[in-house]
Amino acid sequence: MAKFNEEINMEEIDEELRRNETELFMEEDNTDSSLDFSERSRYIKFKKPFQWEDDTYNGLDLSGLEALTAKDLEGIERKFYRMGITSFNPENTVTYAKVVAQVATGMPAEFFEQLPVPEIMEIKRAVISFFFN
């Protein structure tokens, strides 16, 4: 039976999760190994081409995340809360990731709303990774 009164060290758990995520990413990634995890994860390659309006997209470049400022984040938060969504951890929601990606890429909301679930979830993962790594 598990002991429920043991002290949990959240820092150790967070570090282990980061280490596992980095190892998994490195196993699957064939890009330049001289780049660190965060630099390699800015381009999201879609599982299959995504048709939107008159263009076909094979992926999405999220390198604009690097240029975000505190003022940008304030605007992102205002937009998120104007949508009527409440969350204790807004940065962990698909909607928040979508708004951040809109600002980082300049693509309209409609683009992200039409993406297949696996693609938006990968964008969400990349945004969360950017904020917390």
N, C-alpha and C positions, 0 to 999 in steps of 0.2 A: 504494500500500500504506500502511495506517495506521501511524503511529509509536506504538509501545507504550511507549516510554520517556519520553513527555511527562508532565509533572507534571499531575495532575488536581486542580483546585480545587473541592472538594465544596461549599464555601459558595456559589460562583457557580452551580453546578448546582442546589442547593437553592433559591436565590433565583429562578432561571429557572423551575423547576417551580412554585413558589408563584405567580409572576407569571402563568404560563400558566393555572393552575387558576383564579385570580381572574378573569382575562379571560374564560375560557370560562364561568364561573359567571355573570358579569355579562351576557354575550351572551344566555344562556338565561333569565335571571331578570327578571321584570317587577315586582318588589316595589320598595318605596321605596328610591331610590338614595342617600338620605342615610344609610342604615345601612351599616356596613362589612360585609365579606364574612362574618366570623364571626357577626355578629348575624342575618344573613339566612339562614344555613344551619342554624338550630336546628330548624326544622319540616321534616319529611320528608313530602312528599306522595307517596302511593302511586300507582303507574301505574293501578291499578284498585282499587275497594273490596275490602277484606279482611274476610271474615266470620270471627269468632272467638267461640265460645260463642254468646251471644244478641245480640251487638253487631256492627255494621259499622263499620270504621275506614277513613277516607279518607287518613289519614296519622298521623304520630306526632310529638308535641312533645318535643324533646330539650333544652328550655331548662333542665331540671334539671341539665344538665352544669355550668352556671355555679355551682351551689351545692355541688358536690362538694368535699370536703376531703381532706387528706392521709390522715386516718383512714379515709375512705371508700375511697380507693385501696388502702390496706393490706388492707382487707376484700375488695375486688375481687380483688386478687392472691392472697390466701389461697384464695378460692373457686375461682379459675381453676386454681391448682396442685393443689387437692384433686380436680379433675376428671381428674387424671393426665396433663395435657397439658404437654409441655415445648417451649419455643421460646426462641430467642435474642432474639426481638422479639415478646413476647406481645401488645403493644399493636397489632400489625399482623395479628392473627388474628381471624377471625369470632367465635370463642368469647369472646375477651376483649372485643370490641366488644359482644357480646350481654350479657355480665355487666355491663359499664358501663351499657348502656342499661337493663337491669333496675333498677339502683340509681337512675339518673337519672329514670326514668319511674314506677317502682313497679309496673310490669307484671310478671307472672310469667314464668318461663323458658319455659313451654309456649307462650305467645303468640309469642315470638321463634322458637321451634323450628318453628312452623307457617307462618311467613312465606315467601312465594315468594323465590327466590334474588335477583331484582333488588332487592327491598325490603330484605333483610338486607344486601346489598352496599352499598346507599345509606346505611344506618345505619352500617355499618362505616366508610365514607368520611367521614361526618360526625363520628364519634368520633375517628378519626385526625386529621382536620382540626382538631378542637377541641384535641387534645393538642399538635399540632405547629405551629399557627399563632398 
